[in-house]
């Protein structure tokens, strides 16, 4: 899906297209609507770069018990290989 954003919005916000995309992705991540990996991917950033960006904005990483369980499962599977 493509979203058309009127030029007036860009002009009023004083953001470039890339800056507006960054702000939208940050908002989606902050609201826990997308994962950290997806957010970084949408911005073309490595995970560490995205973590630095959210840190500079004082945005917390969402890491729930389910995330820990998934990480443990993934690490166990990698160890078994």
TORDREN-911979 format. One record per atom (N, C-alpha, C): x, y, z; residue number from 1; residue in three letters; atom name. Coordinates in Angstrom, 2 decimals. Example, Ala and Ser with C-alpha at 12.3 -4.5 7.8 and 13.67 -1.06 7.14 Angstrom:
<rs>
<r <13.19,-5.69,7.80>,1,Ala,N>
<r <12.30,-4.50,7.80>,1,Ala,CA>
<r <13.20,-3.30,7.80>,1,Ala,C>
<r <12.85,-2.25,7.08>,2,Ser,N>
<r <13.67,-1.06,7.14>,2,Ser,CA>
<r <12.90,0.03,7.87>,2,Ser,C>
</rs>
This chain:
<rs>
<r <0.84,-1.17,0.00>,1,Unk,N>
<r <0.00,0.00,0.00>,1,Unk,CA>
<r <0.89,1.24,0.00>,1,Unk,C>
<r <0.53,2.16,-0.78>,2,Unk,N>
<r <1.23,3.45,-0.81>,2,Unk,CA>
<r <0.34,4.50,-0.18>,2,Unk,C>
<r <0.97,5.45,0.45>,3,Unk,N>
<r <0.24,6.53,1.09>,3,Unk,CA>
<r <0.68,7.84,0.46>,3,Unk,C>
<r <-0.26,8.59,-0.02>,4,Unk,N>
<r <0.05,9.89,-0.59>,4,Unk,CA>
<r <-0.06,10.96,0.49>,4,Unk,C>
<r <1.01,11.66,0.70>,5,Unk,N>
<r <1.03,12.74,1.68>,5,Unk,CA>
<r <1.14,14.05,0.90>,5,Unk,C>
<r <0.19,14.93,1.09>,6,Unk,N>
<r <0.22,16.19,0.34>,6,Unk,CA>
<r <1.50,16.99,0.63>,6,Unk,C>
<r <1.97,17.68,-0.39>,7,Unk,N>
<r <3.16,18.53,-0.23>,7,Unk,CA>
<r <2.98,19.53,0.89>,7,Unk,C>
<r <1.74,19.96,1.10>,8,Unk,N>
<r <1.47,20.95,2.16>,8,Unk,CA>
<r <1.86,20.41,3.54>,8,Unk,C>
<r <1.69,19.10,3.73>,9,Unk,N>
<r <2.06,18.49,5.01>,9,Unk,CA>
<r <3.58,18.55,5.18>,9,Unk,C>
<r <4.31,18.21,4.14>,10,Unk,N>
<r <5.77,18.30,4.22>,10,Unk,CA>
<r <6.22,19.73,4.44>,10,Unk,C>
<r <5.61,20.64,3.73>,11,Unk,N>
<r <5.96,22.06,3.88>,11,Unk,CA>
<r <5.67,22.54,5.29>,11,Unk,C>
<r <4.50,22.21,5.79>,12,Unk,N>
<r <4.11,22.66,7.13>,12,Unk,CA>
<r <4.98,22.05,8.22>,12,Unk,C>
<r <5.36,20.79,8.03>,13,Unk,N>
<r <6.17,20.10,9.05>,13,Unk,CA>
<r <7.64,20.49,8.98>,13,Unk,C>
<r <8.05,21.02,7.84>,14,Unk,N>
<r <9.44,21.35,7.57>,14,Unk,CA>
<r <10.36,20.12,7.62>,14,Unk,C>
<r <9.76,18.95,7.35>,15,Unk,N>
<r <10.52,17.70,7.24>,15,Unk,CA>
<r <10.74,17.37,5.78>,15,Unk,C>
<r <11.85,16.70,5.52>,16,Unk,N>
<r <12.02,16.10,4.20>,16,Unk,CA>
<r <11.20,14.81,4.20>,16,Unk,C>
<r <11.09,14.17,3.05>,17,Unk,N>
<r <10.36,12.91,2.99>,17,Unk,CA>
<r <11.00,11.88,3.92>,17,Unk,C>
<r <12.32,11.80,3.91>,18,Unk,N>
<r <13.03,10.83,4.75>,18,Unk,CA>
<r <12.82,11.14,6.23>,18,Unk,C>
<r <12.83,12.40,6.59>,19,Unk,N>
<r <12.61,12.78,7.99>,19,Unk,CA>
<r <11.20,12.45,8.44>,19,Unk,C>
<r <10.23,12.67,7.56>,20,Unk,N>
<r <8.84,12.37,7.91>,20,Unk,CA>
<r <8.66,10.86,8.09>,20,Unk,C>
<r <9.26,10.08,7.20>,21,Unk,N>
<r <9.21,8.62,7.35>,21,Unk,CA>
<r <9.83,8.21,8.68>,21,Unk,C>
<r <10.97,8.79,9.03>,22,Unk,N>
<r <11.62,8.48,10.30>,22,Unk,CA>
<r <10.69,8.77,11.48>,22,Unk,C>
<r <10.03,9.91,11.44>,23,Unk,N>
<r <9.13,10.28,12.54>,23,Unk,CA>
<r <7.94,9.34,12.64>,23,Unk,C>
<r <7.41,8.92,11.49>,24,Unk,N>
<r <6.28,7.99,11.49>,24,Unk,CA>
<r <6.71,6.64,12.07>,24,Unk,C>
<r <7.86,6.15,11.62>,25,Unk,N>
<r <8.36,4.87,12.12>,25,Unk,CA>
<r <8.65,4.95,13.61>,25,Unk,C>
<r <9.24,6.04,14.07>,26,Unk,N>
<r <9.50,6.19,15.51>,26,Unk,CA>
<r <8.21,6.19,16.30>,26,Unk,C>
<r <7.20,6.86,15.80>,27,Unk,N>
<r <5.91,6.90,16.48>,27,Unk,CA>
<r <5.29,5.50,16.54>,27,Unk,C>
<r <5.36,4.77,15.44>,28,Unk,N>
<r <4.81,3.41,15.41>,28,Unk,CA>
<r <5.55,2.50,16.39>,28,Unk,C>
<r <6.87,2.64,16.44>,29,Unk,N>
<r <7.64,1.84,17.39>,29,Unk,CA>
<r <7.32,2.23,18.82>,29,Unk,C>
<r <7.28,3.52,19.09>,30,Unk,N>
<r <7.00,4.00,20.45>,30,Unk,CA>
<r <5.65,3.50,20.94>,30,Unk,C>
<r <4.67,3.45,20.03>,31,Unk,N>
<r <3.33,2.98,20.38>,31,Unk,CA>
<r <3.22,1.46,20.34>,31,Unk,C>
<r <4.37,0.78,20.15>,32,Unk,N>
<r <4.44,-0.68,20.15>,32,Unk,CA>
<r <3.59,-1.30,19.04>,32,Unk,C>
<r <3.54,-0.60,17.89>,33,Unk,N>
<r <2.77,-1.09,16.74>,33,Unk,CA>
<r <3.65,-1.88,15.77>,33,Unk,C>
<r <4.98,-1.65,15.85>,34,Unk,N>
<r <5.94,-2.41,15.05>,34,Unk,CA>
<r <7.12,-2.78,15.94>,34,Unk,C>
<r <7.82,-3.84,15.55>,35,Unk,N>
<r <8.96,-4.30,16.32>,35,Unk,CA>
<r <10.19,-3.45,16.03>,35,Unk,C>
<r <11.18,-3.61,16.89>,36,Unk,N>
<r <12.44,-2.87,16.69>,36,Unk,CA>
<r <13.11,-3.29,15.38>,36,Unk,C>
<r <13.04,-4.58,15.07>,37,Unk,N>
<r <13.64,-5.05,13.82>,37,Unk,CA>
<r <12.94,-4.49,12.60>,37,Unk,C>
<r <11.61,-4.46,12.64>,38,Unk,N>
<r <10.84,-3.91,11.52>,38,Unk,CA>
<r <11.10,-2.42,11.38>,38,Unk,C>
<r <11.15,-1.71,12.51>,39,Unk,N>
<r <11.39,-0.27,12.46>,39,Unk,CA>
<r <12.75,0.03,11.84>,39,Unk,C>
<r <13.77,-0.67,12.28>,40,Unk,N>
<r <15.09,-0.46,11.71>,40,Unk,CA>
<r <15.12,-0.78,10.23>,40,Unk,C>
<r <14.45,-1.87,9.86>,41,Unk,N>
<r <14.39,-2.28,8.46>,41,Unk,CA>
<r <13.70,-1.22,7.59>,41,Unk,C>
<r <12.59,-0.68,8.08>,42,Unk,N>
<r <11.87,0.35,7.32>,42,Unk,CA>
<r <12.73,1.58,7.08>,42,Unk,C>
<r <13.63,1.86,8.01>,43,Unk,N>
<r <14.50,3.03,7.88>,43,Unk,CA>
<r <15.84,2.69,7.24>,43,Unk,C>
<r <16.04,1.42,6.90>,44,Unk,N>
<r <17.31,1.01,6.30>,44,Unk,CA>
<r <18.47,1.11,7.28>,44,Unk,C>
<r <18.18,0.88,8.56>,45,Unk,N>
<r <19.20,1.00,9.60>,45,Unk,CA>
<r <19.53,-0.36,10.19>,45,Unk,C>
<r <20.77,-0.54,10.55>,46,Unk,N>
<r <21.18,-1.70,11.32>,46,Unk,CA>
<r <20.56,-1.57,12.71>,46,Unk,C>
<r <20.35,-2.68,13.38>,47,Unk,N>
<r <19.70,-2.69,14.69>,47,Unk,CA>
<r <20.39,-1.73,15.66>,47,Unk,C>
<r <21.71,-1.74,15.69>,48,Unk,N>
<r <22.45,-0.86,16.60>,48,Unk,CA>
<r <22.20,0.60,16.28>,48,Unk,C>
<r <22.15,0.94,15.00>,49,Unk,N>
<r <21.86,2.33,14.61>,49,Unk,CA>
<r <20.49,2.76,15.09>,49,Unk,C>
<r <19.50,1.87,14.92>,50,Unk,N>
<r <18.15,2.21,15.35>,50,Unk,CA>
<r <18.09,2.34,16.87>,50,Unk,C>
<r <18.79,1.47,17.57>,51,Unk,N>
<r <18.83,1.56,19.03>,51,Unk,CA>
<r <19.44,2.89,19.47>,51,Unk,C>
<r <20.47,3.34,18.77>,52,Unk,N>
<r <21.07,4.64,19.09>,52,Unk,CA>
<r <20.08,5.77,18.83>,52,Unk,C>
<r <19.31,5.67,17.75>,53,Unk,N>
<r <18.32,6.69,17.43>,53,Unk,CA>
<r <17.25,6.76,18.51>,53,Unk,C>
<r <16.69,5.61,18.90>,54,Unk,N>
<r <15.64,5.67,19.92>,54,Unk,CA>
<r <16.20,6.09,21.27>,54,Unk,C>
<r <17.44,5.74,21.54>,55,Unk,N>
<r <18.07,6.19,22.78>,55,Unk,CA>
<r <18.21,7.70,22.79>,55,Unk,C>
<r <18.58,8.27,21.66>,56,Unk,N>
<r <18.74,9.73,21.58>,56,Unk,CA>
<r <17.41,10.45,21.75>,56,Unk,C>
<r <16.30,9.72,21.53>,57,Unk,N>
<r <14.95,10.29,21.69>,57,Unk,CA>
<r <14.31,9.89,23.01>,57,Unk,C>
<r <15.08,9.20,23.86>,58,Unk,N>
<r <14.57,8.70,25.15>,58,Unk,CA>
<r <13.34,7.81,24.98>,58,Unk,C>
<r <13.37,6.98,23.94>,59,Unk,N>
<r <12.30,6.01,23.70>,59,Unk,CA>
<r <12.79,4.65,24.21>,59,Unk,C>
<r <11.99,4.03,25.04>,60,Unk,N>
<r <12.36,2.74,25.63>,60,Unk,CA>
<r <12.16,1.61,24.63>,60,Unk,C>
<r <13.01,0.61,24.76>,61,Unk,N>
<r <12.85,-0.61,23.97>,61,Unk,CA>
<r <11.76,-1.44,24.62>,61,Unk,C>
<r <10.85,-1.96,23.81>,62,Unk,N>
<r <9.80,-2.83,24.31>,62,Unk,CA>
<r <10.36,-4.25,24.34>,62,Unk,C>
<r <10.50,-4.80,25.51>,63,Unk,N>
<r <11.03,-6.16,25.64>,63,Unk,CA>
<r <10.23,-6.86,26.72>,63,Unk,C>
<r <9.32,-7.69,26.28>,64,Unk,N>
<r <8.41,-8.38,27.19>,64,Unk,CA>
<r <8.91,-9.79,27.45>,64,Unk,C>
<r <8.29,-10.48,28.38>,65,Unk,N>
<r <8.66,-11.85,28.72>,65,Unk,CA>
<r <8.55,-12.76,27.50>,65,Unk,C>
<r <7.58,-12.49,26.63>,66,Unk,N>
<r <7.43,-13.28,25.41>,66,Unk,CA>
<r <8.65,-13.12,24.50>,66,Unk,C>
<r <9.21,-11.90,24.48>,67,Unk,N>
<r <10.41,-11.65,23.68>,67,Unk,CA>
<r <11.59,-12.44,24.24>,67,Unk,C>
<r <11.71,-12.45,25.55>,68,Unk,N>
<r <12.78,-13.22,26.20>,68,Unk,CA>
<r <12.63,-14.70,25.88>,68,Unk,C>
<r <11.42,-15.23,26.00>,69,Unk,N>
<r <11.18,-16.63,25.68>,69,Unk,CA>
<r <11.55,-16.94,24.23>,69,Unk,C>
<r <11.17,-16.06,23.31>,70,Unk,N>
<r <11.50,-16.26,21.90>,70,Unk,CA>
<r <13.01,-16.23,21.68>,70,Unk,C>
<r <13.70,-15.31,22.34>,71,Unk,N>
<r <15.16,-15.22,22.21>,71,Unk,CA>
<r <15.83,-16.48,22.76>,71,Unk,C>
<r <15.36,-16.97,23.90>,72,Unk,N>
<r <15.92,-18.20,24.48>,72,Unk,CA>
<r <15.71,-19.37,23.53>,72,Unk,C>
<r <14.52,-19.45,22.95>,73,Unk,N>
<r <14.22,-20.53,22.00>,73,Unk,CA>
<r <15.15,-20.45,20.78>,73,Unk,C>
<r <15.33,-19.25,20.25>,74,Unk,N>
<r <16.21,-19.07,19.09>,74,Unk,CA>
<r <17.64,-19.43,19.42>,74,Unk,C>
<r <18.12,-18.97,20.57>,75,Unk,N>
<r <19.50,-19.28,20.97>,75,Unk,CA>
<r <19.69,-20.78,21.20>,75,Unk,C>
<r <18.71,-21.42,21.78>,76,Unk,N>
<r <18.78,-22.88,22.00>,76,Unk,CA>
<r <18.84,-23.61,20.67>,76,Unk,C>
<r <18.04,-23.18,19.72>,77,Unk,N>
<r <18.04,-23.81,18.40>,77,Unk,CA>
<r <19.38,-23.60,17.70>,77,Unk,C>
<r <19.96,-22.43,17.83>,78,Unk,N>
<r <21.26,-22.16,17.21>,78,Unk,CA>
<r <22.36,-22.99,17.87>,78,Unk,C>
<r <22.26,-23.13,19.18>,79,Unk,N>
<r <23.25,-23.92,19.91>,79,Unk,CA>
<r <23.20,-25.39,19.51>,79,Unk,C>
<r <22.00,-25.87,19.21>,80,Unk,N>
<r <21.82,-27.28,18.84>,80,Unk,CA>
<r <22.38,-27.60,17.45>,80,Unk,C>
<r <22.62,-26.60,16.65>,81,Unk,N>
<r <23.09,-26.82,15.27>,81,Unk,CA>
<r <24.52,-27.25,15.23>,81,Unk,C>
</rs>
